[in-house]
Amino acid sequence: MQAEVVALRDAVLFVKGLGILSCTFYTDNQSLANLCSALHPPLDAEWRAYKEINDVWGLIKENKFECRHVNRSQNVMADYLAKVGSLLDEGYTGFSYPTFNI
């Protein structure tokens, strides 16, 4: 959870830095999507990632972004990157530039 929420936080900050006003972020972590999409700050988040989850929730709410769940089986590229990334090092992303749809 902690690694995923840190990656999401970095992505949200990157998109915000580009001045993008509307963006939907997708995660295959149902709990993370639910916590970040809640109307109120997450109170029952995993304690090891609580600060990061709360930070992401605030960033998403203040920027009117969205966070939604997508099944990993429906996102072949994310599944591939997760598997390869777990075998290599934490710096592996598979891309040298950001990719997202606006």
C-alpha positions in Angstrom: 0.0 0.0 0.0 2.7 2.4 0.9 4.6 2.1 -2.4 1.4 2.5 -4.4 0.3 5.6 -2.5 3.7 7.2 -2.8 3.6 6.5 -6.6 0.1 8.0 -6.7 1.2 11.1 -4.7 4.1 11.6 -7.1 1.8 11.3 -10.1 -0.8 13.8 -8.6 2.0 16.3 -7.9 3.4 15.9 -11.4 0.0 16.5 -13.0 -0.7 19.4 -10.7 2.7 20.9 -11.6 1.7 20.8 -15.3 -1.3 22.9 -14.5 -3.8 20.2 -15.6 -7.1 21.1 -14.0 -9.0 17.8 -14.6 -7.5 14.3 -14.3 -8.6 10.8 -13.3 -6.0 8.5 -11.7 -6.5 4.7 -11.8 -5.2 2.2 -9.4 -5.7 -1.6 -9.1 -5.7 -1.2 -5.3 -9.4 -1.1 -4.4 -8.7 0.1 -0.8 -6.5 3.0 -2.1 -9.2 4.1 -4.6 -11.9 4.0 -1.9 -9.8 6.0 0.6 -8.8 8.6 -2.0 -12.3 9.0 -3.3 -14.0 9.3 0.1 -15.9 12.5 0.9 -14.1 12.8 4.3 -10.4 12.4 5.2 -9.5 8.8 5.5 -9.5 7.8 9.2 -9.1 4.0 8.8 -6.2 3.9 6.4 -3.3 1.6 6.9 -1.1 3.1 9.6 2.2 2.7 7.7 0.8 4.8 4.8 -1.6 7.0 6.7 0.3 10.3 6.1 0.7 9.6 2.4 -2.9 8.5 2.0 -4.1 11.7 3.7 -1.8 13.8 1.6 -3.1 12.2 -1.6 -6.7 12.6 -0.5 -6.2 16.3 0.1 -4.4 16.8 -3.2 -7.2 15.0 -5.1 -9.9 17.0 -3.3 -8.3 20.4 -3.6 -7.6 19.9 -7.3 -10.9 18.2 -8.2 -9.1 15.2 -9.5 -10.5 11.7 -9.3 -9.1 8.3 -8.2 -10.8 5.1 -9.5 -10.3 1.4 -9.3 -9.4 -0.6 -12.3 -8.8 -4.4 -12.2 -5.2 -5.3 -12.9 -6.5 -7.9 -15.4 -7.9 -5.1 -17.5 -4.6 -3.2 -17.5 -2.0 -5.4 -19.0 0.7 -2.7 -19.0 0.3 -2.0 -15.3 0.4 -5.7 -14.5 3.6 -6.1 -16.6 5.3 -3.1 -15.0 4.4 -4.3 -11.5 5.8 -7.8 -12.1 9.0 -6.5 -13.7 9.4 -3.8 -11.2 9.2 -6.3 -8.3 12.0 -8.4 -9.9 14.3 -5.4 -10.7 14.8 -2.4 -8.6 12.5 0.3 -7.3 13.6 2.8 -10.1 12.2 0.7 -12.9 9.2 2.1 -14.6 9.4 0.9 -18.1 9.1 4.4 -19.5 11.5 7.3 -19.7 8.6 9.8 -19.9 5.2 10.2 -18.3 2.3 8.6 -20.1 -1.3 9.4 -19.4 -4.4 10.4 -21.3 -6.0 13.8 -20.8 
